[in-house]
Amino acid sequence: MKELIEYIVKSIVTDPDKVSITEEDSDEGLLVKLEVAPEDKGRVIGKQGRVAEAMRTLLRVKAAKEETRVRLQIL
């Protein structure tokens, strides 16, 4: 999961070195936390949250194949 988000985000942002992704297991499934530089946050979220929602959809599809649940949190 982490690799998928990392690939997508690093191709969008202007400063890929400041991308930080952590994964945490919880009772509700996997929680993926994404941190980017403040000036890149708008690029990652997108207009009306479309980019973030697309990433969440891709994560849900991958999680369904692995029979688990996943959430994406942008910090």
PDB file of N, CA, C and O in Angstrom:
ATOM      1  N   MET A   1       0.825  -1.191   0.000  1.00  0.00           N
ATOM      2  CA  MET A   1       0.000   0.000   0.000  1.00  0.00           C
ATOM      3  C   MET A   1       0.870   1.255   0.000  1.00  0.00           C
ATOM      4  O   MET A   1       0.616   2.209  -0.735  1.00  0.00           O
ATOM      5  N   LYS A   2       1.884   1.228   0.832  1.00  0.00           N
ATOM      6  CA  LYS A   2       2.762   2.389   0.975  1.00  0.00           C
ATOM      7  C   LYS A   2       3.441   2.731  -0.353  1.00  0.00           C
ATOM      8  O   LYS A   2       3.566   3.903  -0.709  1.00  0.00           O
ATOM      9  N   GLU A   3       3.871   1.717  -1.072  1.00  0.00           N
ATOM     10  CA  GLU A   3       4.582   1.932  -2.334  1.00  0.00           C
ATOM     11  C   GLU A   3       3.687   2.571  -3.386  1.00  0.00           C
ATOM     12  O   GLU A   3       4.137   3.415  -4.161  1.00  0.00           O
ATOM     13  N   LEU A   4       2.416   2.168  -3.414  1.00  0.00           N
ATOM     14  CA  LEU A   4       1.465   2.731  -4.376  1.00  0.00           C
ATOM     15  C   LEU A   4       1.267   4.221  -4.141  1.00  0.00           C
ATOM     16  O   LEU A   4       1.354   5.019  -5.074  1.00  0.00           O
ATOM     17  N   ILE A   5       1.002   4.595  -2.896  1.00  0.00           N
ATOM     18  CA  ILE A   5       0.795   6.008  -2.563  1.00  0.00           C
ATOM     19  C   ILE A   5       2.075   6.801  -2.785  1.00  0.00           C
ATOM     20  O   ILE A   5       2.036   7.926  -3.284  1.00  0.00           O
ATOM     21  N   GLU A   6       3.208   6.215  -2.415  1.00  0.00           N
ATOM     22  CA  GLU A   6       4.485   6.912  -2.578  1.00  0.00           C
ATOM     23  C   GLU A   6       4.757   7.227  -4.052  1.00  0.00           C
ATOM     24  O   GLU A   6       5.207   8.324  -4.380  1.00  0.00           O
ATOM     25  N   TYR A   7       4.487   6.275  -4.928  1.00  0.00           N
ATOM     26  CA  TYR A   7       4.697   6.485  -6.360  1.00  0.00           C
ATOM     27  C   TYR A   7       3.798   7.597  -6.892  1.00  0.00           C
ATOM     28  O   TYR A   7       4.255   8.465  -7.636  1.00  0.00           O
ATOM     29  N   ILE A   8       2.537   7.571  -6.518  1.00  0.00           N
ATOM     30  CA  ILE A   8       1.584   8.574  -7.007  1.00  0.00           C
ATOM     31  C   ILE A   8       1.955   9.964  -6.501  1.00  0.00           C
ATOM     32  O   ILE A   8       2.018  10.918  -7.277  1.00  0.00           O
ATOM     33  N   VAL A   9       2.198  10.073  -5.198  1.00  0.00           N
ATOM     34  CA  VAL A   9       2.445  11.383  -4.592  1.00  0.00           C
ATOM     35  C   VAL A   9       3.754  11.986  -5.074  1.00  0.00           C
ATOM     36  O   VAL A   9       3.816  13.181  -5.361  1.00  0.00           O
ATOM     37  N   LYS A  10       4.796  11.177  -5.166  1.00  0.00           N
ATOM     38  CA  LYS A  10       6.096  11.715  -5.595  1.00  0.00           C
ATOM     39  C   LYS A  10       6.066  12.194  -7.046  1.00  0.00           C
ATOM     40  O   LYS A  10       6.870  13.044  -7.430  1.00  0.00           O
ATOM     41  N   SER A  11       5.155  11.662  -7.853  1.00  0.00           N
ATOM     42  CA  SER A  11       5.051  12.143  -9.228  1.00  0.00           C
ATOM     43  C   SER A  11       4.228  13.422  -9.327  1.00  0.00           C
ATOM     44  O   SER A  11       4.281  14.105 -10.350  1.00  0.00           O
ATOM     45  N   ILE A  12       3.466  13.762  -8.282  1.00  0.00           N
ATOM     46  CA  ILE A  12       2.628  14.960  -8.277  1.00  0.00           C
ATOM     47  C   ILE A  12       3.338  16.165  -7.690  1.00  0.00           C
ATOM     48  O   ILE A  12       3.253  17.262  -8.241  1.00  0.00           O
ATOM     49  N   VAL A  13       4.043  15.977  -6.573  1.00  0.00           N
ATOM     50  CA  VAL A  13       4.583  17.099  -5.802  1.00  0.00           C
ATOM     51  C   VAL A  13       5.826  17.696  -6.442  1.00  0.00           C
ATOM     52  O   VAL A  13       6.466  17.069  -7.287  1.00  0.00           O
ATOM     53  N   THR A  14       6.166  18.928  -6.028  1.00  0.00           N
ATOM     54  CA  THR A  14       7.364  19.592  -6.535  1.00  0.00           C
ATOM     55  C   THR A  14       8.597  19.250  -5.712  1.00  0.00           C
ATOM     56  O   THR A  14       9.720  19.371  -6.202  1.00  0.00           O
ATOM     57  N   ASP A  15       8.400  18.820  -4.456  1.00  0.00           N
ATOM     58  CA  ASP A  15       9.520  18.463  -3.580  1.00  0.00           C
ATOM     59  C   ASP A  15       9.333  17.029  -3.075  1.00  0.00           C
ATOM     60  O   ASP A  15       8.851  16.826  -1.961  1.00  0.00           O
ATOM     61  N   PRO A  16       9.714  16.026  -3.892  1.00  0.00           N
ATOM     62  CA  PRO A  16       9.468  14.628  -3.499  1.00  0.00           C
ATOM     63  C   PRO A  16      10.291  14.166  -2.295  1.00  0.00           C
ATOM     64  O   PRO A  16       9.968  13.141  -1.695  1.00  0.00           O
ATOM     65  N   ASP A  17      11.344  14.898  -1.929  1.00  0.00           N
ATOM     66  CA  ASP A  17      12.151  14.497  -0.778  1.00  0.00           C
ATOM     67  C   ASP A  17      11.421  14.702   0.540  1.00  0.00           C
ATOM     68  O   ASP A  17      11.776  14.076   1.539  1.00  0.00           O
ATOM     69  N   LYS A  18      10.418  15.558   0.568  1.00  0.00           N
ATOM     70  CA  LYS A  18       9.687  15.843   1.805  1.00  0.00           C
ATOM     71  C   LYS A  18       8.446  14.975   1.980  1.00  0.00           C
ATOM     72  O   LYS A  18       7.653  15.209   2.891  1.00  0.00           O
ATOM     73  N   VAL A  19       8.272  13.983   1.123  1.00  0.00           N
ATOM     74  CA  VAL A  19       7.132  13.077   1.235  1.00  0.00           C
ATOM     75  C   VAL A  19       7.459  12.028   2.296  1.00  0.00           C
ATOM     76  O   VAL A  19       8.499  11.372   2.239  1.00  0.00           O
ATOM     77  N   SER A  20       6.563  11.884   3.255  1.00  0.00           N
ATOM     78  CA  SER A  20       6.733  10.911   4.331  1.00  0.00           C
ATOM     79  C   SER A  20       5.453  10.102   4.469  1.00  0.00           C
ATOM     80  O   SER A  20       4.369  10.665   4.621  1.00  0.00           O
ATOM     81  N   ILE A  21       5.580   8.773   4.414  1.00  0.00           N
ATOM     82  CA  ILE A  21       4.416   7.898   4.499  1.00  0.00           C
ATOM     83  C   ILE A  21       4.668   6.865   5.590  1.00  0.00           C
ATOM     84  O   ILE A  21       5.699   6.193   5.594  1.00  0.00           O
ATOM     85  N   THR A  22       3.725   6.743   6.508  1.00  0.00           N
ATOM     86  CA  THR A  22       3.815   5.732   7.554  1.00  0.00           C
ATOM     87  C   THR A  22       2.545   4.899   7.552  1.00  0.00           C
ATOM     88  O   THR A  22       1.466   5.378   7.205  1.00  0.00           O
ATOM     89  N   GLU A  23       2.698   3.639   7.948  1.00  0.00           N
ATOM     90  CA  GLU A  23       1.560   2.729   8.029  1.00  0.00           C
ATOM     91  C   GLU A  23       1.395   2.278   9.476  1.00  0.00           C
ATOM     92  O   GLU A  23       2.376   1.983  10.159  1.00  0.00           O
ATOM     93  N   GLU A  24       0.153   2.226   9.935  1.00  0.00           N
ATOM     94  CA  GLU A  24      -0.155   1.766  11.289  1.00  0.00           C
ATOM     95  C   GLU A  24      -1.289   0.756  11.214  1.00  0.00           C
ATOM     96  O   GLU A  24      -2.301   0.996  10.556  1.00  0.00           O
ATOM     97  N   ASP A  25      -1.118  -0.361  11.881  1.00  0.00           N
ATOM     98  CA  ASP A  25      -2.191  -1.352  11.975  1.00  0.00           C
ATOM     99  C   ASP A  25      -3.098  -0.993  13.141  1.00  0.00           C
ATOM    100  O   ASP A  25      -2.625  -0.601  14.208  1.00  0.00           O
ATOM    101  N   SER A  26      -4.385  -1.126  12.936  1.00  0.00           N
ATOM    102  CA  SER A  26      -5.349  -0.865  13.995  1.00  0.00           C
ATOM    103  C   SER A  26      -6.480  -1.885  13.890  1.00  0.00           C
ATOM    104  O   SER A  26      -6.476  -2.742  13.007  1.00  0.00           O
ATOM    105  N   ASP A  27      -7.438  -1.782  14.792  1.00  0.00           N
ATOM    106  CA  ASP A  27      -8.587  -2.694  14.767  1.00  0.00           C
ATOM    107  C   ASP A  27      -9.419  -2.516  13.506  1.00  0.00           C
ATOM    108  O   ASP A  27     -10.040  -3.464  13.026  1.00  0.00           O
ATOM    109  N   GLU A  28      -9.431  -1.308  12.976  1.00  0.00           N
ATOM    110  CA  GLU A  28     -10.238  -0.999  11.791  1.00  0.00           C
ATOM    111  C   GLU A  28      -9.520  -1.318  10.492  1.00  0.00           C
ATOM    112  O   GLU A  28     -10.099  -1.150   9.418  1.00  0.00           O
ATOM    113  N   GLY A  29      -8.290  -1.767  10.557  1.00  0.00           N
ATOM    114  CA  GLY A  29      -7.520  -2.071   9.357  1.00  0.00           C
ATOM    115  C   GLY A  29      -6.230  -1.281   9.339  1.00  0.00           C
ATOM    116  O   GLY A  29      -5.681  -0.953  10.391  1.00  0.00           O
ATOM    117  N   LEU A  30      -5.753  -0.979   8.171  1.00  0.00           N
ATOM    118  CA  LEU A  30      -4.483  -0.276   7.998  1.00  0.00           C
ATOM    119  C   LEU A  30      -4.728   1.222   7.853  1.00  0.00           C
ATOM    120  O   LEU A  30      -5.615   1.643   7.111  1.00  0.00           O
ATOM    121  N   LEU A  31      -3.944   2.019   8.561  1.00  0.00           N
ATOM    122  CA  LEU A  31      -4.025   3.474   8.464  1.00  0.00           C
ATOM    123  C   LEU A  31      -2.745   3.963   7.807  1.00  0.00           C
ATOM    124  O   LEU A  31      -1.652   3.738   8.326  1.00  0.00           O
ATOM    125  N   VAL A  32      -2.875   4.628   6.674  1.00  0.00           N
ATOM    126  CA  VAL A  32      -1.731   5.174   5.946  1.00  0.00           C
ATOM    127  C   VAL A  32      -1.725   6.678   6.177  1.00  0.00           C
ATOM    128  O   VAL A  32      -2.671   7.376   5.813  1.00  0.00           O
ATOM    129  N   LYS A  33      -0.642   7.176   6.790  1.00  0.00           N
ATOM    130  CA  LYS A  33      -0.517   8.607   7.063  1.00  0.00           C
ATOM    131  C   LYS A  33       0.457   9.204   6.062  1.00  0.00           C
ATOM    132  O   LYS A  33       1.564   8.699   5.880  1.00  0.00           O
ATOM    133  N   LEU A  34       0.036  10.280   5.417  1.00  0.00           N
ATOM    134  CA  LEU A  34       0.821  10.936   4.375  1.00  0.00           C
ATOM    135  C   LEU A  34       1.151  12.355   4.793  1.00  0.00           C
ATOM    136  O   LEU A  34       0.263  13.129   5.151  1.00  0.00           O
ATOM    137  N   GLU A  35       2.432  12.693   4.745  1.00  0.00           N
ATOM    138  CA  GLU A  35       2.876  14.059   5.027  1.00  0.00           C
ATOM    139  C   GLU A  35       3.653  14.570   3.817  1.00  0.00           C
ATOM    140  O   GLU A  35       4.497  13.865   3.263  1.00  0.00           O
ATOM    141  N   VAL A  36       3.355  15.807   3.417  1.00  0.00           N
ATOM    142  CA  VAL A  36       4.071  16.452   2.313  1.00  0.00           C
ATOM    143  C   VAL A  36       4.437  17.867   2.746  1.00  0.00           C
ATOM    144  O   VAL A  36       3.997  18.345   3.792  1.00  0.00           O
ATOM    145  N   ALA A  37       5.242  18.522   1.932  1.00  0.00           N
ATOM    146  CA  ALA A  37       5.594  19.913   2.210  1.00  0.00           C
ATOM    147  C   ALA A  37       4.320  20.766   2.154  1.00  0.00           C
ATOM    148  O   ALA A  37       3.414  20.480   1.370  1.00  0.00           O
ATOM    149  N   PRO A  38       4.251  21.812   2.984  1.00  0.00           N
ATOM    150  CA  PRO A  38       3.024  22.642   3.017  1.00  0.00           C
ATOM    151  C   PRO A  38       2.625  23.202   1.654  1.00  0.00           C
ATOM    152  O   PRO A  38       1.434  23.323   1.364  1.00  0.00           O
ATOM    153  N   GLU A  39       3.594  23.542   0.819  1.00  0.00           N
ATOM    154  CA  GLU A  39       3.246  24.105  -0.489  1.00  0.00           C
ATOM    155  C   GLU A  39       2.730  23.051  -1.468  1.00  0.00           C
ATOM    156  O   GLU A  39       2.162  23.401  -2.502  1.00  0.00           O
ATOM    157  N   ASP A  40       2.920  21.768  -1.159  1.00  0.00           N
ATOM    158  CA  ASP A  40       2.446  20.690  -2.029  1.00  0.00           C
ATOM    159  C   ASP A  40       1.123  20.088  -1.571  1.00  0.00           C
ATOM    160  O   ASP A  40       0.558  19.243  -2.266  1.00  0.00           O
ATOM    161  N   LYS A  41       0.627  20.503  -0.430  1.00  0.00           N
ATOM    162  CA  LYS A  41      -0.591  19.908   0.115  1.00  0.00           C
ATOM    163  C   LYS A  41      -1.779  20.097  -0.824  1.00  0.00           C
ATOM    164  O   LYS A  41      -2.603  19.195  -0.968  1.00  0.00           O
ATOM    165  N   GLY A  42      -1.871  21.245  -1.452  1.00  0.00           N
ATOM    166  CA  GLY A  42      -2.965  21.503  -2.394  1.00  0.00           C
ATOM    167  C   GLY A  42      -2.907  20.600  -3.602  1.00  0.00           C
ATOM    168  O   GLY A  42      -3.945  20.181  -4.114  1.00  0.00           O
ATOM    169  N   ARG A  43      -1.710  20.294  -4.067  1.00  0.00           N
ATOM    170  CA  ARG A  43      -1.567  19.386  -5.215  1.00  0.00           C
ATOM    171  C   ARG A  43      -2.028  17.980  -4.864  1.00  0.00           C
ATOM    172  O   ARG A  43      -2.656  17.300  -5.676  1.00  0.00           O
ATOM    173  N   VAL A  44      -1.712  17.552  -3.649  1.00  0.00           N
ATOM    174  CA  VAL A  44      -2.068  16.198  -3.233  1.00  0.00           C
ATOM    175  C   VAL A  44      -3.572  16.070  -2.999  1.00  0.00           C
ATOM    176  O   VAL A  44      -4.163  15.037  -3.311  1.00  0.00           O
ATOM    177  N   ILE A  45      -4.189  17.111  -2.453  1.00  0.00           N
ATOM    178  CA  ILE A  45      -5.628  17.060  -2.202  1.00  0.00           C
ATOM    179  C   ILE A  45      -6.405  17.281  -3.498  1.00  0.00           C
ATOM    180  O   ILE A  45      -7.397  16.594  -3.743  1.00  0.00           O
ATOM    181  N   GLY A  46      -5.974  18.219  -4.322  1.00  0.00           N
ATOM    182  CA  GLY A  46      -6.635  18.473  -5.591  1.00  0.00           C
ATOM    183  C   GLY A  46      -7.863  19.348  -5.433  1.00  0.00           C
ATOM    184  O   GLY A  46      -8.308  19.627  -4.320  1.00  0.00           O
ATOM    185  N   LYS A  47      -8.404  19.776  -6.568  1.00  0.00           N
ATOM    186  CA  LYS A  47      -9.616  20.604  -6.536  1.00  0.00           C
ATOM    187  C   LYS A  47     -10.768  19.778  -6.007  1.00  0.00           C
ATOM    188  O   LYS A  47     -11.053  18.686  -6.499  1.00  0.00           O
ATOM    189  N   GLN A  48     -11.422  20.318  -5.000  1.00  0.00           N
ATOM    190  CA  GLN A  48     -12.558  19.683  -4.334  1.00  0.00           C
ATOM    191  C   GLN A  48     -12.216  18.274  -3.840  1.00  0.00           C
ATOM    192  O   GLN A  48     -13.106  17.437  -3.691  1.00  0.00           O
ATOM    193  N   GLY A  49     -10.925  18.010  -3.585  1.00  0.00           N
ATOM    194  CA  GLY A  49     -10.504  16.728  -3.031  1.00  0.00           C
ATOM    195  C   GLY A  49     -10.486  15.578  -4.009  1.00  0.00           C
ATOM    196  O   GLY A  49     -10.493  14.416  -3.604  1.00  0.00           O
ATOM    197  N   ARG A  50     -10.463  15.885  -5.292  1.00  0.00           N
ATOM    198  CA  ARG A  50     -10.552  14.823  -6.300  1.00  0.00           C
ATOM    199  C   ARG A  50      -9.329  13.921  -6.322  1.00  0.00           C
ATOM    200  O   ARG A  50      -9.466  12.705  -6.462  1.00  0.00           O
ATOM    201  N   VAL A  51      -8.137  14.487  -6.188  1.00  0.00           N
ATOM    202  CA  VAL A  51      -6.913  13.674  -6.230  1.00  0.00           C
ATOM    203  C   VAL A  51      -6.849  12.773  -5.002  1.00  0.00           C
ATOM    204  O   VAL A  51      -6.537  11.587  -5.110  1.00  0.00           O
ATOM    205  N   ALA A  52      -7.145  13.335  -3.840  1.00  0.00           N
ATOM    206  CA  ALA A  52      -7.140  12.546  -2.608  1.00  0.00           C
ATOM    207  C   ALA A  52      -8.176  11.427  -2.677  1.00  0.00           C
ATOM    208  O   ALA A  52      -7.903  10.302  -2.257  1.00  0.00           O
ATOM    209  N   GLU A  53      -9.340  11.723  -3.194  1.00  0.00           N
ATOM    210  CA  GLU A  53     -10.390  10.714  -3.305  1.00  0.00           C
ATOM    211  C   GLU A  53      -9.998   9.615  -4.293  1.00  0.00           C
ATOM    212  O   GLU A  53     -10.320   8.447  -4.074  1.00  0.00           O
ATOM    213  N   ALA A  54      -9.310   9.973  -5.370  1.00  0.00           N
ATOM    214  CA  ALA A  54      -8.846   8.971  -6.325  1.00  0.00           C
ATOM    215  C   ALA A  54      -7.813   8.044  -5.683  1.00  0.00           C
ATOM    216  O   ALA A  54      -7.834   6.835  -5.910  1.00  0.00           O
ATOM    217  N   MET A  55      -6.909   8.615  -4.881  1.00  0.00           N
ATOM    218  CA  MET A  55      -5.922   7.785  -4.188  1.00  0.00           C
ATOM    219  C   MET A  55      -6.613   6.856  -3.189  1.00  0.00           C
ATOM    220  O   MET A  55      -6.227   5.695  -3.054  1.00  0.00           O
ATOM    221  N   ARG A  56      -7.627   7.360  -2.494  1.00  0.00           N
ATOM    222  CA  ARG A  56      -8.356   6.526  -1.538  1.00  0.00           C
ATOM    223  C   ARG A  56      -9.081   5.382  -2.251  1.00  0.00           C
ATOM    224  O   ARG A  56      -9.152   4.265  -1.739  1.00  0.00           O
ATOM    225  N   THR A  57      -9.612   5.670  -3.428  1.00  0.00           N
ATOM    226  CA  THR A  57     -10.297   4.635  -4.208  1.00  0.00           C
ATOM    227  C   THR A  57      -9.318   3.545  -4.628  1.00  0.00           C
ATOM    228  O   THR A  57      -9.630   2.358  -4.528  1.00  0.00           O
ATOM    229  N   LEU A  58      -8.141   3.939  -5.095  1.00  0.00           N
ATOM    230  CA  LEU A  58      -7.130   2.953  -5.476  1.00  0.00           C
ATOM    231  C   LEU A  58      -6.705   2.104  -4.281  1.00  0.00           C
ATOM    232  O   LEU A  58      -6.515   0.894  -4.408  1.00  0.00           O
ATOM    233  N   LEU A  59      -6.560   2.736  -3.135  1.00  0.00           N
ATOM    234  CA  LEU A  59      -6.202   1.986  -1.927  1.00  0.00           C
ATOM    235  C   LEU A  59      -7.301   0.996  -1.540  1.00  0.00           C
ATOM    236  O   LEU A  59      -7.010  -0.133  -1.144  1.00  0.00           O
ATOM    237  N   ARG A  60      -8.550   1.413  -1.654  1.00  0.00           N
ATOM    238  CA  ARG A  60      -9.655   0.512  -1.314  1.00  0.00           C
ATOM    239  C   ARG A  60      -9.687  -0.698  -2.236  1.00  0.00           C
ATOM    240  O   ARG A  60      -9.976  -1.808  -1.790  1.00  0.00           O
ATOM    241  N   VAL A  61      -9.393  -0.496  -3.518  1.00  0.00           N
ATOM    242  CA  VAL A  61      -9.385  -1.608  -4.463  1.00  0.00           C
ATOM    243  C   VAL A  61      -8.265  -2.587  -4.115  1.00  0.00           C
ATOM    244  O   VAL A  61      -8.473  -3.800  -4.103  1.00  0.00           O
ATOM    245  N   LYS A  62      -7.086  -2.056  -3.835  1.00  0.00           N
ATOM    246  CA  LYS A  62      -5.959  -2.918  -3.482  1.00  0.00           C
ATOM    247  C   LYS A  62      -6.233  -3.640  -2.161  1.00  0.00           C
ATOM    248  O   LYS A  62      -5.896  -4.815  -2.014  1.00  0.00           O
ATOM    249  N   ALA A  63      -6.839  -2.946  -1.210  1.00  0.00           N
ATOM    250  CA  ALA A  63      -7.156  -3.561   0.077  1.00  0.00           C
ATOM    251  C   ALA A  63      -8.205  -4.656  -0.081  1.00  0.00           C
ATOM    252  O   ALA A  63      -8.139  -5.678   0.602  1.00  0.00           O
ATOM    253  N   ALA A  64      -9.161  -4.457  -0.964  1.00  0.00           N
ATOM    254  CA  ALA A  64     -10.189  -5.472  -1.187  1.00  0.00           C
ATOM    255  C   ALA A  64      -9.581  -6.749  -1.740  1.00  0.00           C
ATOM    256  O   ALA A  64     -10.009  -7.849  -1.390  1.00  0.00           O
ATOM    257  N   LYS A  65      -8.581  -6.606  -2.605  1.00  0.00           N
ATOM    258  CA  LYS A  65      -7.903  -7.789  -3.143  1.00  0.00           C
ATOM    259  C   LYS A  65      -7.147  -8.537  -2.052  1.00  0.00           C
ATOM    260  O   LYS A  65      -7.012  -9.759  -2.111  1.00  0.00           O
ATOM    261  N   GLU A  66      -6.652  -7.799  -1.054  1.00  0.00           N
ATOM    262  CA  GLU A  66      -5.920  -8.409   0.056  1.00  0.00           C
ATOM    263  C   GLU A  66      -6.841  -8.729   1.238  1.00  0.00           C
ATOM    264  O   GLU A  66      -6.372  -9.159   2.292  1.00  0.00           O
ATOM    265  N   GLU A  67      -8.142  -8.520   1.065  1.00  0.00           N
ATOM    266  CA  GLU A  67      -9.163  -8.786   2.054  1.00  0.00           C
ATOM    267  C   GLU A  67      -8.880  -8.061   3.382  1.00  0.00           C
ATOM    268  O   GLU A  67      -8.889  -8.673   4.450  1.00  0.00           O
ATOM    269  N   THR A  68      -8.634  -6.779   3.292  1.00  0.00           N
ATOM    270  CA  THR A  68      -8.415  -5.948   4.463  1.00  0.00           C
ATOM    271  C   THR A  68      -9.064  -4.589   4.230  1.00  0.00           C
ATOM    272  O   THR A  68      -9.657  -4.356   3.177  1.00  0.00           O
ATOM    273  N   ARG A  69      -8.957  -3.703   5.196  1.00  0.00           N
ATOM    274  CA  ARG A  69      -9.480  -2.346   5.071  1.00  0.00           C
ATOM    275  C   ARG A  69      -8.322  -1.367   5.191  1.00  0.00           C
ATOM    276  O   ARG A  69      -7.317  -1.655   5.840  1.00  0.00           O
ATOM    277  N   VAL A  70      -8.473  -0.210   4.561  1.00  0.00           N
ATOM    278  CA  VAL A  70      -7.401   0.777   4.604  1.00  0.00           C
ATOM    279  C   VAL A  70      -8.008   2.180   4.625  1.00  0.00           C
ATOM    280  O   VAL A  70      -9.063   2.426   4.042  1.00  0.00           O
ATOM    281  N   ARG A  71      -7.310   3.099   5.317  1.00  0.00           N
ATOM    282  CA  ARG A  71      -7.710   4.502   5.346  1.00  0.00           C
ATOM    283  C   ARG A  71      -6.492   5.348   5.028  1.00  0.00           C
ATOM    284  O   ARG A  71      -5.377   5.005   5.420  1.00  0.00           O
ATOM    285  N   LEU A  72      -6.692   6.437   4.329  1.00  0.00           N
ATOM    286  CA  LEU A  72      -5.623   7.386   4.006  1.00  0.00           C
ATOM    287  C   LEU A  72      -5.877   8.674   4.759  1.00  0.00           C
ATOM    288  O   LEU A  72      -6.951   9.269   4.669  1.00  0.00           O
ATOM    289  N   GLN A  73      -4.858   9.097   5.510  1.00  0.00           N
ATOM    290  CA  GLN A  73      -4.960  10.347   6.264  1.00  0.00           C
ATOM    291  C   GLN A  73      -3.852  11.278   5.780  1.00  0.00           C
ATOM    292  O   GLN A  73      -2.674  10.929   5.842  1.00  0.00           O
ATOM    293  N   ILE A  74      -4.228  12.461   5.299  1.00  0.00           N
ATOM    294  CA  ILE A  74      -3.258  13.457   4.826  1.00  0.00           C
ATOM    295  C   ILE A  74      -3.054  14.450   5.952  1.00  0.00           C
ATOM    296  O   ILE A  74      -3.990  15.129   6.374  1.00  0.00           O
ATOM    297  N   LEU A  75      -1.821  14.529   6.438  1.00  0.00           N
ATOM    298  CA  LEU A  75      -1.504  15.396   7.584  1.00  0.00           C
ATOM    299  C   LEU A  75      -1.038  16.749   7.128  1.00  0.00           C
ATOM    300  O   LEU A  75      -0.728  17.607   7.955  1.00  0.00           O
TER     301      LEU A  75
END
